[in-house]
Amino acid sequence: MTTKAEPTDRLDWTACERARLARDARFDGRFFTGVRTTRIYCRPICPVRPAHAKNVVFFRTAAEAEQAGFRPCLRCRPETAPGSPAWRGTEATVLRGMRLIEAGFLDGGSVAALAEKLGIGSRHLARLFLRHVGASPQALASTRRVQAAKRMIDQTDLPLAKIAFAAAFGSLRRFNAAFLVTYKRAPSSFRRGRTQALPTRRRPRARALAAEATR
């Protein structure tokens, strides 16, 4: 694989860079771009002026970018990217694990229980996720919860307390702490000044979004 700007395994730096500069929507959700100078990560279609190539690093998933210390862009909103990351076609076990996490398995279950359901040991599961996804199962589940909550903050008028529990945080303290880690901002700050950088579809009903987050 071509290496430049410390790309992650299984990503072709040249192809990702070409897609980033062209804002190619076909790659939206398949990788994320991290900018070292700002410590922000974006979707390939981000409307912000592209950073210099020397400052760019590519990630397979949002969780991998956050694991590396980058925070989500508030313009292109990575939490709304299509759910088609570049781990497609990897080990069947990882794919099954990803689907279970997306369905909320770790909201109430442990990593050990997830590994048991997949028929492997928890250490082996962690190694597979780090190899193919670039983040642990726990990190992926955490990113999923924050993204679900961010979508509800942006697209509904649900009280923040209800959003916290709908997104399976368990408590407001955990909800606030997760946003401070991910966005360096409290969730309430997004309600004080809602902004939408990209065109969005008609707002889904609040109940529908809450139901989706708890599935």
ChimeraX attribute file (.defattr): number of C-alpha atoms within 10 A of each C-alpha:
attribute: neighborCount
match mode: 1-to-1
recipient: residues
	/A:1	11
	/A:2	12
	/A:3	12
	/A:4	15
	/A:5	14
	/A:6	12
	/A:7	20
	/A:8	20
	/A:9	17
	/A:10	15
	/A:11	19
	/A:12	15
	/A:13	21
	/A:14	13
	/A:15	11
	/A:16	22
	/A:17	17
	/A:18	12
	/A:19	18
	/A:20	25
	/A:21	15
	/A:22	12
	/A:23	17
	/A:24	15
	/A:25	14
	/A:26	10
	/A:27	20
	/A:28	23
	/A:29	22
	/A:30	23
	/A:31	25
	/A:32	29
	/A:33	26
	/A:34	29
	/A:35	20
	/A:36	16
	/A:37	10
	/A:38	12
	/A:39	16
	/A:40	18
	/A:41	28
	/A:42	30
	/A:43	29
	/A:44	29
	/A:45	22
	/A:46	25
	/A:47	13
	/A:48	11
	/A:49	7
	/A:50	14
	/A:51	16
	/A:52	9
	/A:53	13
	/A:54	10
	/A:55	13
	/A:56	20
	/A:57	21
	/A:58	27
	/A:59	28
	/A:60	24
	/A:61	25
	/A:62	33
	/A:63	24
	/A:64	22
	/A:65	25
	/A:66	23
	/A:67	17
	/A:68	14
	/A:69	15
	/A:70	22
	/A:71	22
	/A:72	23
	/A:73	19
	/A:74	17
	/A:75	15
	/A:76	21
	/A:77	19
	/A:78	22
	/A:79	22
	/A:80	15
	/A:81	19
	/A:82	12
	/A:83	12
	/A:84	13
	/A:85	18
	/A:86	19
	/A:87	20
	/A:88	12
	/A:89	8
	/A:90	12
	/A:91	12
	/A:92	11
	/A:93	16
	/A:94	22
	/A:95	17
	/A:96	13
	/A:97	19
	/A:98	19
	/A:99	12
	/A:100	16
	/A:101	21
	/A:102	18
	/A:103	16
	/A:104	19
	/A:105	18
	/A:106	20
	/A:107	20
	/A:108	8
	/A:109	11
	/A:110	14
	/A:111	19
	/A:112	15
	/A:113	14
	/A:114	20
	/A:115	19
	/A:116	13
	/A:117	13
	/A:118	17
	/A:119	11
	/A:120	13
	/A:121	15
	/A:122	18
	/A:123	11
	/A:124	11
	/A:125	23
	/A:126	17
	/A:127	14
	/A:128	19
	/A:129	21
	/A:130	14
	/A:131	15
	/A:132	19
	/A:133	27
	/A:134	24
	/A:135	23
	/A:136	20
	/A:137	26
	/A:138	16
	/A:139	16
	/A:140	23
	/A:141	21
	/A:142	20
	/A:143	21
	/A:144	23
	/A:145	23
	/A:146	23
	/A:147	22
	/A:148	23
	/A:149	28
	/A:150	21
	/A:151	17
	/A:152	27
	/A:153	21
	/A:154	16
	/A:155	18
	/A:156	18
	/A:157	12
	/A:158	17
	/A:159	12
	/A:160	18
	/A:161	12
	/A:162	14
	/A:163	25
	/A:164	26
	/A:165	17
	/A:166	23
	/A:167	26
	/A:168	23
	/A:169	20
	/A:170	13
	/A:171	11
	/A:172	15
	/A:173	10
	/A:174	13
	/A:175	23
	/A:176	18
	/A:177	15
	/A:178	20
	/A:179	18
	/A:180	13
	/A:181	13
	/A:182	19
	/A:183	18
	/A:184	12
	/A:185	14
	/A:186	16
	/A:187	21
	/A:188	13
	/A:189	9
	/A:190	14
	/A:191	14
	/A:192	8
	/A:193	8
	/A:194	10
	/A:195	11
	/A:196	12
	/A:197	12
	/A:198	12
	/A:199	7
	/A:200	9
	/A:201	6
	/A:202	7
	/A:203	10
	/A:204	11
	/A:205	12
	/A:206	16
	/A:207	13
	/A:208	11
	/A:209	21
	/A:210	21
	/A:211	11
	/A:212	13
	/A:213	23
	/A:214	15
	/A:215	12
